[in-house]
Structure formats: C-alpha cells, structure tokens
Amino acid sequence: MKVSLVLSGGGARGYIHIGVIEAIKSMGIEIVSISGTSMGALIGALEGCGKLHVYKEWVESLEVIDILKFVKPPFKLDGDKIFNKIKELVGEYDIESLPIKFTAVATDLTKGKEVWFQRGPLWEAVKASAAIPAIFEPVKMNNMLLVDGGVLNLMPVAPVMSDLSDLIIAVNLYADTELDIKINEETKSKVDFLKSVWEKMFEEKEDVANMSIELMMRTIFRYRQAEYLPDIEIKFPQDIANWYEFYRAAELIEIGKIHTLNVLKHLI
C-alpha cells in the first residue's frame, strides 16, 4: 500500500510525527509523498531525504544543556544555529532530488497567502515553513517575507490531493481529544528529570503574543479543516505537550508510534 502523508505544525509536539512515520513503515506501508507545515515540514523533510533516524538519535540524546545552545533570551530559538546543526547532521539537498515528493508550506506576509515549496534548497524551504512568529526571525526570499505555514494552513492536505497514492493520512496535533498512553519507565524517568531542570530554568515560557498566535492558528485551522479531507486523520490532543517542551522528544516519539499503530490496525 502507498500513502501520502500530511504532517501538521505544533512545535515540540511535532516529535510525535517521528513515531507516526515509524509506525506506518513498520506495517509495510510505503510513503510516496509528504506535505508538512512547520515542525511537520521538518520531520517530513528528514524522512524525505532518508535521514530521519539520524535526527531521532540526536534529539533523543539531547540533555537540557544541549537544548539551551539553541535558545537566546527571552526564550527565543536561534533558527540559524538549529538549521546549521541539521545540515551538519544530514547534509544539504534540493527538494526535487528527494526520492519522494515533498512539499513545505510557508506563509508570505507581503501577499497574505500560503506558499508551497516543491523545488529548491530543502532546508531553506523548511526554515521558512517553521519560522514561528515571535519565536524565529522571518525568512526573506524572492521579495517574500516568509513565516510559519501554520499561520494560514496548519495541516496542508491540498498539496498531496493529486498524488498517486492509495490513501492520504493526515496527522493532527491540534485535536480536541483525549489520549491515555503509558510510556516505558526508562523514558518516563529521563523525561521527568529533564522536566525538573527545565522548569527551574524557565519560570515563564508563554507570553501574550505567543498565546495569541497559537489561538489564531487554531481558529483558522478549524475553519480550513473542511476544505480538503484526508482518508484517515490521526488525532493527538493539543494539550499533550506545549510548543516549547523540546526535552520531551523520546516520550512524544513513543506516544506517536503507539497511538498510530492502535489507530491503523483498525482501519488498514
């Protein structure tokens, strides 16, 4: 079976996408195209170039002190440092050279419309797609001022609608649903330790601007969901993790894999 995969934005929640992809492939399902916004674009790009396992090993090995290298006060992320590290880990690619079709979705503030990147330098496209307002600097490119694709399209189904696949599977990290999954004790122990250190360092991780942007994106998402419907939508609750909880990689990857297997075994 061949599927097209749509990966929504969600900040640190996007680590869930790694587990989703692992689950899909473990069932013998071939991913032939991917469309993603923000963190979904990043994970999709890594899968597209065959280096998702390298990135997974890296993020699961990160300690709080390692994550802090990519943070600049007041709790802003350094996009240049992050993408330089990704290039160091996996190399550079052009989108059209990938073995599967890939689309990164960004928002052009100058024209107020979404932009689909399906050609050109891979990491420049992903950097634009993931430029969360107030967290990353906008990306200037070809007379465009580009920010996070989630500003207009959190779960971009449209780019894969015409692809030659049997099913479109979309991963929604903003669902109003509940999930009760128990992770293994080793993972839980590590995450609990990292959490205690993280919270001592950052007493305030949300501000009015960031909360307003999140609310705006969720509201637009609800209105746009009906435009293009996937065949299968795998839903994860939006409160499963805050956007900034990047220390929870191992836990969120495990949750993504377990829940996806539970969903797909009843549908495929």
Salt bridges, closest charged atoms under 4 A:
GLU22 OE2 - LYS56 NZ 2.76
GLU47 OE2 - LYS25 NZ 3.03
ASP66 OD1 - LYS69 NZ 3.75
ASP80 OD1 - LYS127 NZ 2.36
GLU88 OE2 - LYS85 NZ 3.34
GLU96 OE2 - ARG119 NH2 3.70
GLU114 OE1 - ARG224 NH1 2.82
GLU124 OE2 - LYS87 NZ 3.99
ASP163 OD1 - LYS101 NZ 2.72
ASP192 OD2 - LYS188 NZ 2.93
GLU214 OE1 - ARG218 NH1 3.47
GLU227 OE1 - ARG224 NH2 3.05
GLU245 OE1 - ARG248 NH1 2.82
GLU251 OE1 - ARG248 NE 2.79
